[in-house]
């Protein structure tokens, strides 16, 4: 059924899910981005300051560069269509540069990431870890309680099974 509905549509390029930090040059500013997936001719990226549709961007990871145009944007996420073919293996295996590109005068004054945003992310991470610890302790407590209940039940059954023969022996003595 699905094949009959897809007649006339071009097959979608395979996507490779990754989480790679990179730098993006859009206009005159540099921004941190995260590459979420790659295909031979495009990428899905996320950034605190996502560029508008139609903007040309340079994505850099070490010595690798992807030049493309933003084809869609939703909140922090956006997709680009690369001008050439993307070498996925080279991007995923490339280490980050030891030094960032020097910012221009306009980009130097701009705060790349607000302190409030970083504090909020840290609070969320702390709360997540606290919840994880509490749930582990609760799960351990439930397993111990279930084990004690099962051991008590088994002890009562063994007592009932063995008490009848011993009481009969005690009567005959």
C-alpha positions in Angstrom: 0.0 0.0 0.0 2.8 2.4 1.0 4.7 1.7 -2.2 1.6 2.6 -4.3 1.3 6.0 -2.6 5.0 6.8 -3.2 4.9 6.5 -7.0 6.5 9.5 -8.6 8.4 10.6 -5.4 12.2 10.6 -5.3 13.7 8.3 -2.6 15.0 10.3 0.4 18.8 10.3 1.0 19.9 8.2 3.9 20.3 10.3 7.1 23.1 9.6 9.6 22.3 10.6 13.1 25.2 12.4 14.9 25.7 14.9 17.6 28.7 17.0 16.5 29.6 20.4 17.8 30.7 22.8 15.1 31.0 26.6 14.3 28.7 28.5 11.9 29.6 31.6 10.1 26.4 33.5 9.0 26.7 37.0 7.9 29.5 38.5 9.9 29.1 36.5 13.1 30.3 33.1 14.4 28.0 30.9 16.4 28.2 27.5 18.0 26.0 24.9 16.4 25.2 21.2 16.9 24.9 18.9 13.9 22.1 16.5 14.5 22.1 14.5 11.3 23.9 14.5 7.9 23.1 13.4 4.5 25.0 13.6 1.2 23.5 17.0 0.4 22.2 18.5 3.6 22.2 18.6 7.4 19.9 19.2 10.4 21.5 21.7 12.8 20.5 23.4 16.1 21.7 26.8 17.4 20.7 29.4 20.0 20.6 31.9 17.1 19.3 30.0 14.1 19.6 31.9 10.8 16.6 32.8 8.7 15.5 30.8 5.7 17.5 31.7 2.6 20.7 32.7 4.5 24.0 31.2 3.3 26.1 29.7 6.0 29.5 28.1 6.5 29.6 25.2 8.9 33.1 24.4 10.1 34.4 21.4 12.0 38.2 21.4 12.2 39.4 21.7 8.6 36.1 20.5 7.1 33.7 23.1 5.8 30.1 22.8 4.6 28.7 25.7 2.6 24.9 25.7 2.2 21.7 27.6 2.2 19.1 27.4 5.0 16.0 25.8 3.5 13.8 25.6 6.7 13.8 26.8 10.3 11.8 26.0 13.3 12.8 27.5 16.7 16.4 26.4 17.4 16.5 23.9 14.6 17.2 24.5 10.9 18.1 22.5 7.8 20.6 23.4 5.2 21.0 22.3 1.6 24.8 22.0 0.9 26.3 23.4 -2.3 28.3 20.3 -2.8 28.5 16.7 -1.6 29.2 16.3 2.1 31.9 13.9 3.1 30.2 12.4 6.2 33.1 10.3 7.3 35.5 13.3 7.2 33.0 15.5 9.2 32.4 12.8 11.9 36.1 11.9 12.3 37.5 15.5 12.2 38.6 16.9 15.6 37.7 20.4 16.6 40.2 23.2 16.0 42.3 24.1 19.0 41.6 27.8 18.4 38.3 29.5 17.3 38.3 31.9 14.3 38.8 35.4 15.4 35.6 37.3 15.8 34.9 40.5 13.9 34.3 43.8 15.6 30.5 43.4 15.5 30.6 39.8 16.8 33.1 40.6 19.6 30.6 42.7 21.6 27.7 40.2 21.3 27.3 37.7 24.1 27.3 34.2 22.5 25.3 32.6 25.2 23.4 34.3 28.0 24.4 33.3 31.6 20.7 32.8 32.5 20.4 30.1 29.8 23.5 28.3 31.1 22.2 28.5 34.7 18.9 27.1 33.6 20.6 24.2 31.8 22.7 23.5 34.9 19.6 23.5 37.1 17.8 21.0 34.8 20.8 18.7 34.8 21.0 18.8 38.6 17.3 18.1 38.9 17.6 15.2 36.4 20.4 13.7 38.4 18.5 14.1 41.7 15.4 12.4 40.2 17.6 9.6 38.9 19.1 9.0 42.4 15.7 9.1 44.1 14.2 6.7 41.6 17.1 4.3 42.0 16.7 4.3 45.8 13.0 3.8 45.6 13.4 0.9 43.2 16.0 -0.7 45.5 13.6 -0.3 48.5 10.7 -1.9 46.6 12.9 -4.9 45.6 14.1 -5.3 49.2 10.5 -5.2 50.5 9.4 -7.7 47.9 12.3 -10.0 48.8 11.5 -9.9 52.5 7.8 -10.6 51.8 8.7 -13.6 49.6 11.2 -14.9 52.3 8.6 -14.6 55.0 6.0 -16.4 52.9 8.4 -19.2 52.1 9.3 -19.5 55.8 5.7 -19.8 56.8 5.1 -22.5 54.2 8.1 -24.5 55.3 7.0 -24.2 58.9 3.5 -25.5 58.0 4.9 -28.4 56.0 7.4 -29.5 58.7 5.1 -28.9 61.8 2.6 -31.7 60.9 5.2 -34.6 61.0 7.0 -33.2 64.0 3.7 -32.8 66.0 2.8 -36.5 65.1 6.2 -37.6 66.3 5.8 -35.6 69.5 2.4 -37.2 70.2 3.8 -40.7 69.9 6.7 -40.0 72.3 
